[in-house]
């Protein structure tokens, strides 16, 4: 994509902060105004557009893409996105433990159980866990509470939470990261305990490692987006 501008700036408007390319505000792919609620987020998005090259690569502008998703998709389909996130709670990764090998079971219990305790003690949501192959049925009260918690995020927060939850396969890990209980790398590592155990036993597969790195990048980007969103300094 050819670069057709010289200057990039951030300007405050009545509805938030906008990024300008010369004198033109950036639009989303759906031609909506890209107005961001945090100056820190707007500055970071603007930095993605600053380059000395003659060509720009939109695929490298990950904060911009996440912000565009919030404006174009999440705001238009908020209830759908909330339900997509909440659905993870019905079969959440951290609620299902393996029996064998015992070392993996111990690691899952040691890393995952404190997050369920955090969710119970801090958010009043008590999800059950099991080592059985039979599916758990979480209480409707707790699933409703998860939904209320997820729905408390604005469209930008939902966009990042959706990315983190999808990458981790767990709304518990996504929420724990969003609320600062764990960092992005920890969330990513906790989401791959069983796979990491297999890699340690049988060695690396290039395609698996490529996918893991892609998931890692998504979780880190979601965490950075949330941090910038909450930064009011």
ChimeraX commands (.cxc) that place a marker at each C-alpha (Angstrom):
marker #1 position 0.00,0.00,0.00 radius 0.5
marker #1 position 1.60,3.25,-1.17 radius 0.5
marker #1 position 2.17,5.93,1.43 radius 0.5
marker #1 position 0.31,9.09,0.33 radius 0.5
marker #1 position 0.92,11.32,3.35 radius 0.5
marker #1 position 3.82,13.11,5.03 radius 0.5
marker #1 position 2.71,13.91,8.57 radius 0.5
marker #1 position 0.93,11.90,11.26 radius 0.5
marker #1 position -0.68,13.63,14.23 radius 0.5
marker #1 position -3.11,12.94,17.09 radius 0.5
marker #1 position -5.88,15.43,17.74 radius 0.5
marker #1 position -8.44,15.51,20.51 radius 0.5
marker #1 position -12.04,15.86,19.43 radius 0.5
marker #1 position -15.36,15.85,21.26 radius 0.5
marker #1 position -15.72,12.08,20.85 radius 0.5
marker #1 position -12.13,11.10,21.67 radius 0.5
marker #1 position -8.75,11.11,19.96 radius 0.5
marker #1 position -8.28,10.83,16.20 radius 0.5
marker #1 position -5.22,10.17,14.06 radius 0.5
marker #1 position -4.67,12.51,11.13 radius 0.5
marker #1 position -2.63,11.79,8.01 radius 0.5
marker #1 position -1.72,15.32,7.00 radius 0.5
marker #1 position -5.16,16.97,7.33 radius 0.5
marker #1 position -7.28,13.85,6.84 radius 0.5
marker #1 position -8.56,11.77,9.78 radius 0.5
marker #1 position -8.03,8.03,9.50 radius 0.5
marker #1 position -11.12,6.02,8.61 radius 0.5
marker #1 position -11.77,2.35,9.33 radius 0.5
marker #1 position -12.14,-0.14,6.44 radius 0.5
marker #1 position -15.92,0.35,6.78 radius 0.5
marker #1 position -15.38,4.13,6.42 radius 0.5
marker #1 position -16.25,4.88,10.05 radius 0.5
marker #1 position -14.40,7.52,12.05 radius 0.5
marker #1 position -11.57,5.96,14.07 radius 0.5
marker #1 position -12.06,7.83,17.34 radius 0.5
marker #1 position -10.16,6.34,20.29 radius 0.5
marker #1 position -11.03,6.84,23.97 radius 0.5
marker #1 position -7.43,7.01,25.21 radius 0.5
marker #1 position -4.70,9.41,24.14 radius 0.5
marker #1 position -2.07,6.76,24.87 radius 0.5
marker #1 position -3.81,4.32,22.54 radius 0.5
marker #1 position -4.18,6.97,19.85 radius 0.5
marker #1 position -0.46,7.85,20.05 radius 0.5
marker #1 position 0.49,4.17,19.77 radius 0.5
marker #1 position -1.81,3.70,16.77 radius 0.5
marker #1 position -0.36,6.84,15.18 radius 0.5
marker #1 position 3.14,5.45,15.62 radius 0.5
marker #1 position 2.19,2.48,13.45 radius 0.5
marker #1 position 1.52,4.91,10.61 radius 0.5
marker #1 position 4.83,6.74,10.99 radius 0.5
marker #1 position 7.40,5.36,8.57 radius 0.5
marker #1 position 10.15,6.63,6.32 radius 0.5
marker #1 position 9.33,3.99,3.71 radius 0.5
marker #1 position 7.33,4.71,0.56 radius 0.5
marker #1 position 5.09,1.71,1.23 radius 0.5
marker #1 position 3.07,0.84,4.33 radius 0.5
marker #1 position 2.01,-2.66,5.35 radius 0.5
marker #1 position -1.43,-2.70,7.05 radius 0.5
marker #1 position -0.84,-6.29,8.22 radius 0.5
marker #1 position 1.89,-4.98,10.53 radius 0.5
marker #1 position -0.41,-2.38,12.10 radius 0.5
marker #1 position -1.85,-4.67,14.75 radius 0.5
marker #1 position -3.13,-1.98,17.12 radius 0.5
marker #1 position -4.83,-0.25,14.19 radius 0.5
marker #1 position -6.45,-3.53,13.14 radius 0.5
marker #1 position -7.72,-4.20,16.67 radius 0.5
marker #1 position -9.12,-0.66,16.92 radius 0.5
marker #1 position -10.77,-1.04,13.50 radius 0.5
marker #1 position -12.35,-4.30,14.67 radius 0.5
marker #1 position -13.76,-2.55,17.73 radius 0.5
marker #1 position -15.35,0.21,15.65 radius 0.5
marker #1 position -16.51,-1.79,12.62 radius 0.5
marker #1 position -17.43,-5.19,14.07 radius 0.5
marker #1 position -17.78,-5.08,17.85 radius 0.5
marker #1 position -19.83,-1.90,18.01 radius 0.5
marker #1 position -22.22,-3.24,15.37 radius 0.5
marker #1 position -22.48,-6.75,16.84 radius 0.5
marker #1 position -21.76,-6.21,20.52 radius 0.5
marker #1 position -24.13,-8.91,21.83 radius 0.5
marker #1 position -22.74,-11.48,19.41 radius 0.5
marker #1 position -19.17,-10.77,20.49 radius 0.5
marker #1 position -20.13,-10.96,24.17 radius 0.5
marker #1 position -21.79,-14.34,23.61 radius 0.5
marker #1 position -18.76,-15.62,21.69 radius 0.5
marker #1 position -16.55,-14.80,24.68 radius 0.5
marker #1 position -18.96,-16.14,27.29 radius 0.5
marker #1 position -19.35,-19.44,25.40 radius 0.5
marker #1 position -15.77,-20.31,26.35 radius 0.5
marker #1 position -16.85,-20.48,30.01 radius 0.5
marker #1 position -19.10,-23.47,29.31 radius 0.5
marker #1 position -16.07,-25.65,28.46 radius 0.5
marker #1 position -13.23,-23.48,29.68 radius 0.5
marker #1 position -9.73,-24.87,29.32 radius 0.5
marker #1 position -8.75,-24.29,32.95 radius 0.5
marker #1 position -11.79,-26.23,34.19 radius 0.5
marker #1 position -10.62,-29.49,32.59 radius 0.5
marker #1 position -7.59,-31.24,34.04 radius 0.5
marker #1 position -5.79,-34.31,32.79 radius 0.5
marker #1 position -5.20,-37.37,34.99 radius 0.5
marker #1 position -2.13,-38.66,33.21 radius 0.5
marker #1 position 0.68,-37.94,33.42 radius 0.5
marker #1 position 0.56,-36.95,37.11 radius 0.5
marker #1 position 3.22,-34.28,36.55 radius 0.5
marker #1 position 0.99,-32.47,34.07 radius 0.5
marker #1 position -2.01,-32.78,36.37 radius 0.5
marker #1 position 0.03,-31.24,39.19 radius 0.5
marker #1 position 1.16,-28.39,36.95 radius 0.5
marker #1 position -2.40,-27.68,35.78 radius 0.5
marker #1 position -3.68,-27.64,39.34 radius 0.5
marker #1 position -0.83,-25.42,40.52 radius 0.5
marker #1 position -1.26,-22.84,37.76 radius 0.5
marker #1 position -4.97,-22.95,37.01 radius 0.5
marker #1 position -6.65,-23.44,40.37 radius 0.5
marker #1 position -5.47,-20.06,41.77 radius 0.5
marker #1 position -7.15,-18.35,38.81 radius 0.5
marker #1 position -10.47,-20.02,39.59 radius 0.5
marker #1 position -10.00,-18.96,43.21 radius 0.5
marker #1 position -9.30,-15.38,42.06 radius 0.5
marker #1 position -12.45,-15.42,39.93 radius 0.5
marker #1 position -14.46,-16.68,42.91 radius 0.5
marker #1 position -12.97,-14.36,45.55 radius 0.5
marker #1 position -12.67,-11.18,43.49 radius 0.5
marker #1 position -15.58,-11.48,41.05 radius 0.5
marker #1 position -18.00,-13.79,42.88 radius 0.5
marker #1 position -17.96,-16.35,40.06 radius 0.5
marker #1 position -17.40,-19.99,40.99 radius 0.5
marker #1 position -16.61,-22.21,38.02 radius 0.5
marker #1 position -16.25,-25.92,38.71 radius 0.5
marker #1 position -13.27,-28.01,37.55 radius 0.5
marker #1 position -12.87,-31.71,36.83 radius 0.5
marker #1 position -10.38,-34.36,35.77 radius 0.5
marker #1 position -13.17,-36.42,34.17 radius 0.5
marker #1 position -13.70,-36.78,30.44 radius 0.5
marker #1 position -17.39,-36.12,31.01 radius 0.5
marker #1 position -18.51,-32.53,30.35 radius 0.5
marker #1 position -19.14,-30.19,33.25 radius 0.5
marker #1 position -22.35,-28.23,33.55 radius 0.5
marker #1 position -21.57,-24.85,35.02 radius 0.5
marker #1 position -24.35,-23.14,36.93 radius 0.5
marker #1 position -26.46,-20.66,34.99 radius 0.5
marker #1 position -25.89,-18.14,37.77 radius 0.5
marker #1 position -22.14,-18.23,37.22 radius 0.5
marker #1 position -22.45,-18.15,33.44 radius 0.5
marker #1 position -24.72,-15.11,33.77 radius 0.5
marker #1 position -22.16,-13.49,36.07 radius 0.5
marker #1 position -19.43,-14.13,33.50 radius 0.5
marker #1 position -21.66,-12.51,30.90 radius 0.5
marker #1 position -22.25,-9.45,33.08 radius 0.5
marker #1 position -18.51,-9.11,33.69 radius 0.5
marker #1 position -17.68,-9.38,30.00 radius 0.5
marker #1 position -20.47,-6.94,29.13 radius 0.5
marker #1 position -18.89,-4.35,31.44 radius 0.5
marker #1 position -16.10,-3.82,28.87 radius 0.5
marker #1 position -16.54,-1.13,26.25 radius 0.5
marker #1 position -16.25,-2.03,22.56 radius 0.5
marker #1 position -12.47,-1.49,22.55 radius 0.5
marker #1 position -11.97,-3.61,25.65 radius 0.5
marker #1 position -14.24,-6.29,24.19 radius 0.5
marker #1 position -12.19,-6.35,21.01 radius 0.5
marker #1 position -9.00,-7.04,22.99 radius 0.5
marker #1 position -10.69,-9.47,25.39 radius 0.5
marker #1 position -12.11,-11.43,22.45 radius 0.5
marker #1 position -8.64,-11.69,20.92 radius 0.5
marker #1 position -7.05,-12.85,24.20 radius 0.5
marker #1 position -9.84,-15.31,25.02 radius 0.5
marker #1 position -9.77,-16.83,21.53 radius 0.5
marker #1 position -5.97,-17.12,21.53 radius 0.5
marker #1 position -5.92,-18.77,24.97 radius 0.5
marker #1 position -9.05,-20.87,24.51 radius 0.5
marker #1 position -10.16,-19.62,27.91 radius 0.5
marker #1 position -12.25,-16.73,29.16 radius 0.5
marker #1 position -10.75,-17.29,32.62 radius 0.5
marker #1 position -7.25,-16.64,31.27 radius 0.5
marker #1 position -8.53,-13.73,29.19 radius 0.5
marker #1 position -10.22,-12.07,32.16 radius 0.5
marker #1 position -7.32,-12.74,34.52 radius 0.5
marker #1 position -5.02,-11.01,32.06 radius 0.5
marker #1 position -7.44,-8.14,31.43 radius 0.5
marker #1 position -7.73,-7.43,35.16 radius 0.5
marker #1 position -3.98,-7.71,35.76 radius 0.5
marker #1 position -3.99,-10.96,37.73 radius 0.5
marker #1 position -1.50,-12.46,35.25 radius 0.5
marker #1 position 0.53,-10.97,32.42 radius 0.5
marker #1 position 0.28,-11.82,28.73 radius 0.5
marker #1 position 3.16,-14.29,28.61 radius 0.5
marker #1 position 1.82,-16.15,31.64 radius 0.5
marker #1 position -1.65,-16.35,30.06 radius 0.5
marker #1 position -0.13,-17.74,26.86 radius 0.5
marker #1 position 2.04,-20.25,28.72 radius 0.5
marker #1 position -0.86,-21.41,30.91 radius 0.5
marker #1 position -3.01,-21.96,27.82 radius 0.5
marker #1 position -0.47,-24.38,26.35 radius 0.5
marker #1 position 0.54,-26.51,29.33 radius 0.5
marker #1 position -0.47,-29.81,27.75 radius 0.5
marker #1 position 1.02,-28.97,24.36 radius 0.5
marker #1 position 4.26,-27.81,25.98 radius 0.5
marker #1 position 4.40,-31.11,27.86 radius 0.5
marker #1 position 4.13,-32.97,24.55 radius 0.5
marker #1 position 6.84,-30.83,22.97 radius 0.5
marker #1 position 9.16,-31.54,25.88 radius 0.5
marker #1 position 8.58,-35.26,25.37 radius 0.5
marker #1 position 8.60,-35.59,21.59 radius 0.5
marker #1 position 10.34,-32.48,20.30 radius 0.5
marker #1 position 9.29,-29.45,18.29 radius 0.5
marker #1 position 7.23,-29.40,15.13 radius 0.5
marker #1 position 7.81,-26.33,12.90 radius 0.5
marker #1 position 4.12,-25.81,12.16 radius 0.5
marker #1 position 3.17,-26.14,15.82 radius 0.5
marker #1 position 5.87,-23.67,16.85 radius 0.5
marker #1 position 4.71,-21.21,14.19 radius 0.5
marker #1 position 1.14,-21.42,15.47 radius 0.5
marker #1 position 2.30,-20.98,19.07 radius 0.5
marker #1 position 4.20,-17.84,18.17 radius 0.5
marker #1 position 1.16,-16.45,16.36 radius 0.5
marker #1 position -0.99,-17.04,19.45 radius 0.5
marker #1 position 1.72,-15.49,21.63 radius 0.5
marker #1 position 1.73,-12.36,19.46 radius 0.5
marker #1 position -2.07,-12.10,19.68 radius 0.5
marker #1 position -2.10,-12.35,23.48 radius 0.5
marker #1 position 0.70,-9.80,23.85 radius 0.5
marker #1 position -1.05,-7.41,21.47 radius 0.5
marker #1 position -4.37,-7.76,23.31 radius 0.5
marker #1 position -2.65,-7.04,26.63 radius 0.5
marker #1 position -0.85,-4.00,25.22 radius 0.5
marker #1 position -4.10,-2.69,23.73 radius 0.5
marker #1 position -5.84,-3.02,27.11 radius 0.5
marker #1 position -2.96,-1.31,28.91 radius 0.5
marker #1 position -3.03,1.62,26.48 radius 0.5
marker #1 position -6.80,1.80,26.71 radius 0.5
marker #1 position -6.62,2.17,30.49 radius 0.5
marker #1 position -3.64,4.55,30.49 radius 0.5
marker #1 position -4.89,8.04,31.31 radius 0.5
marker #1 position -1.49,9.60,32.03 radius 0.5
marker link #1:1,2 radius 0.2
marker link #1:2,3 radius 0.2
marker link #1:3,4 radius 0.2
marker link #1:4,5 radius 0.2
marker link #1:5,6 radius 0.2
marker link #1:6,7 radius 0.2
marker link #1:7,8 radius 0.2
marker link #1:8,9 radius 0.2
marker link #1:9,10 radius 0.2
marker link #1:10,11 radius 0.2
marker link #1:11,12 radius 0.2
marker link #1:12,13 radius 0.2
marker link #1:13,14 radius 0.2
marker link #1:14,15 radius 0.2
marker link #1:15,16 radius 0.2
marker link #1:16,17 radius 0.2
marker link #1:17,18 radius 0.2
marker link #1:18,19 radius 0.2
marker link #1:19,20 radius 0.2
marker link #1:20,21 radius 0.2
marker link #1:21,22 radius 0.2
marker link #1:22,23 radius 0.2
marker link #1:23,24 radius 0.2
marker link #1:24,25 radius 0.2
marker link #1:25,26 radius 0.2
marker link #1:26,27 radius 0.2
marker link #1:27,28 radius 0.2
marker link #1:28,29 radius 0.2
marker link #1:29,30 radius 0.2
marker link #1:30,31 radius 0.2
marker link #1:31,32 radius 0.2
marker link #1:32,33 radius 0.2
marker link #1:33,34 radius 0.2
marker link #1:34,35 radius 0.2
marker link #1:35,36 radius 0.2
marker link #1:36,37 radius 0.2
marker link #1:37,38 radius 0.2
marker link #1:38,39 radius 0.2
marker link #1:39,40 radius 0.2
marker link #1:40,41 radius 0.2
marker link #1:41,42 radius 0.2
marker link #1:42,43 radius 0.2
marker link #1:43,44 radius 0.2
marker link #1:44,45 radius 0.2
marker link #1:45,46 radius 0.2
marker link #1:46,47 radius 0.2
marker link #1:47,48 radius 0.2
marker link #1:48,49 radius 0.2
marker link #1:49,50 radius 0.2
marker link #1:50,51 radius 0.2
marker link #1:51,52 radius 0.2
marker link #1:52,53 radius 0.2
marker link #1:53,54 radius 0.2
marker link #1:54,55 radius 0.2
marker link #1:55,56 radius 0.2
marker link #1:56,57 radius 0.2
marker link #1:57,58 radius 0.2
marker link #1:58,59 radius 0.2
marker link #1:59,60 radius 0.2
marker link #1:60,61 radius 0.2
marker link #1:61,62 radius 0.2
marker link #1:62,63 radius 0.2
marker link #1:63,64 radius 0.2
marker link #1:64,65 radius 0.2
marker link #1:65,66 radius 0.2
marker link #1:66,67 radius 0.2
marker link #1:67,68 radius 0.2
marker link #1:68,69 radius 0.2
marker link #1:69,70 radius 0.2
marker link #1:70,71 radius 0.2
marker link #1:71,72 radius 0.2
marker link #1:72,73 radius 0.2
marker link #1:73,74 radius 0.2
marker link #1:74,75 radius 0.2
marker link #1:75,76 radius 0.2
marker link #1:76,77 radius 0.2
marker link #1:77,78 radius 0.2
marker link #1:78,79 radius 0.2
marker link #1:79,80 radius 0.2
marker link #1:80,81 radius 0.2
marker link #1:81,82 radius 0.2
marker link #1:82,83 radius 0.2
marker link #1:83,84 radius 0.2
marker link #1:84,85 radius 0.2
marker link #1:85,86 radius 0.2
marker link #1:86,87 radius 0.2
marker link #1:87,88 radius 0.2
marker link #1:88,89 radius 0.2
marker link #1:89,90 radius 0.2
marker link #1:90,91 radius 0.2
marker link #1:91,92 radius 0.2
marker link #1:92,93 radius 0.2
marker link #1:93,94 radius 0.2
marker link #1:94,95 radius 0.2
marker link #1:95,96 radius 0.2
marker link #1:96,97 radius 0.2
marker link #1:97,98 radius 0.2
marker link #1:98,99 radius 0.2
marker link #1:99,100 radius 0.2
marker link #1:100,101 radius 0.2
marker link #1:101,102 radius 0.2
marker link #1:102,103 radius 0.2
marker link #1:103,104 radius 0.2
marker link #1:104,105 radius 0.2
marker link #1:105,106 radius 0.2
marker link #1:106,107 radius 0.2
marker link #1:107,108 radius 0.2
marker link #1:108,109 radius 0.2
marker link #1:109,110 radius 0.2
marker link #1:110,111 radius 0.2
marker link #1:111,112 radius 0.2
marker link #1:112,113 radius 0.2
marker link #1:113,114 radius 0.2
marker link #1:114,115 radius 0.2
marker link #1:115,116 radius 0.2
marker link #1:116,117 radius 0.2
marker link #1:117,118 radius 0.2
marker link #1:118,119 radius 0.2
marker link #1:119,120 radius 0.2
marker link #1:120,121 radius 0.2
marker link #1:121,122 radius 0.2
marker link #1:122,123 radius 0.2
marker link #1:123,124 radius 0.2
marker link #1:124,125 radius 0.2
marker link #1:125,126 radius 0.2
marker link #1:126,127 radius 0.2
marker link #1:127,128 radius 0.2
marker link #1:128,129 radius 0.2
marker link #1:129,130 radius 0.2
marker link #1:130,131 radius 0.2
marker link #1:131,132 radius 0.2
marker link #1:132,133 radius 0.2
marker link #1:133,134 radius 0.2
marker link #1:134,135 radius 0.2
marker link #1:135,136 radius 0.2
marker link #1:136,137 radius 0.2
marker link #1:137,138 radius 0.2
marker link #1:138,139 radius 0.2
marker link #1:139,140 radius 0.2
marker link #1:140,141 radius 0.2
marker link #1:141,142 radius 0.2
marker link #1:142,143 radius 0.2
marker link #1:143,144 radius 0.2
marker link #1:144,145 radius 0.2
marker link #1:145,146 radius 0.2
marker link #1:146,147 radius 0.2
marker link #1:147,148 radius 0.2
marker link #1:148,149 radius 0.2
marker link #1:149,150 radius 0.2
marker link #1:150,151 radius 0.2
marker link #1:151,152 radius 0.2
marker link #1:152,153 radius 0.2
marker link #1:153,154 radius 0.2
marker link #1:154,155 radius 0.2
marker link #1:155,156 radius 0.2
marker link #1:156,157 radius 0.2
marker link #1:157,158 radius 0.2
marker link #1:158,159 radius 0.2
marker link #1:159,160 radius 0.2
marker link #1:160,161 radius 0.2
marker link #1:161,162 radius 0.2
marker link #1:162,163 radius 0.2
marker link #1:163,164 radius 0.2
marker link #1:164,165 radius 0.2
marker link #1:165,166 radius 0.2
marker link #1:166,167 radius 0.2
marker link #1:167,168 radius 0.2
marker link #1:168,169 radius 0.2
marker link #1:169,170 radius 0.2
marker link #1:170,171 radius 0.2
marker link #1:171,172 radius 0.2
marker link #1:172,173 radius 0.2
marker link #1:173,174 radius 0.2
marker link #1:174,175 radius 0.2
marker link #1:175,176 radius 0.2
marker link #1:176,177 radius 0.2
marker link #1:177,178 radius 0.2
marker link #1:178,179 radius 0.2
marker link #1:179,180 radius 0.2
marker link #1:180,181 radius 0.2
marker link #1:181,182 radius 0.2
marker link #1:182,183 radius 0.2
marker link #1:183,184 radius 0.2
marker link #1:184,185 radius 0.2
marker link #1:185,186 radius 0.2
marker link #1:186,187 radius 0.2
marker link #1:187,188 radius 0.2
marker link #1:188,189 radius 0.2
marker link #1:189,190 radius 0.2
marker link #1:190,191 radius 0.2
marker link #1:191,192 radius 0.2
marker link #1:192,193 radius 0.2
marker link #1:193,194 radius 0.2
marker link #1:194,195 radius 0.2
marker link #1:195,196 radius 0.2
marker link #1:196,197 radius 0.2
marker link #1:197,198 radius 0.2
marker link #1:198,199 radius 0.2
marker link #1:199,200 radius 0.2
marker link #1:200,201 radius 0.2
marker link #1:201,202 radius 0.2
marker link #1:202,203 radius 0.2
marker link #1:203,204 radius 0.2
marker link #1:204,205 radius 0.2
marker link #1:205,206 radius 0.2
marker link #1:206,207 radius 0.2
marker link #1:207,208 radius 0.2
marker link #1:208,209 radius 0.2
marker link #1:209,210 radius 0.2
marker link #1:210,211 radius 0.2
marker link #1:211,212 radius 0.2
marker link #1:212,213 radius 0.2
marker link #1:213,214 radius 0.2
marker link #1:214,215 radius 0.2
marker link #1:215,216 radius 0.2
marker link #1:216,217 radius 0.2
marker link #1:217,218 radius 0.2
marker link #1:218,219 radius 0.2
marker link #1:219,220 radius 0.2
marker link #1:220,221 radius 0.2
marker link #1:221,222 radius 0.2
marker link #1:222,223 radius 0.2
marker link #1:223,224 radius 0.2
marker link #1:224,225 radius 0.2
marker link #1:225,226 radius 0.2
marker link #1:226,227 radius 0.2
marker link #1:227,228 radius 0.2
marker link #1:228,229 radius 0.2
marker link #1:229,230 radius 0.2
marker link #1:230,231 radius 0.2
marker link #1:231,232 radius 0.2
marker link #1:232,233 radius 0.2
view
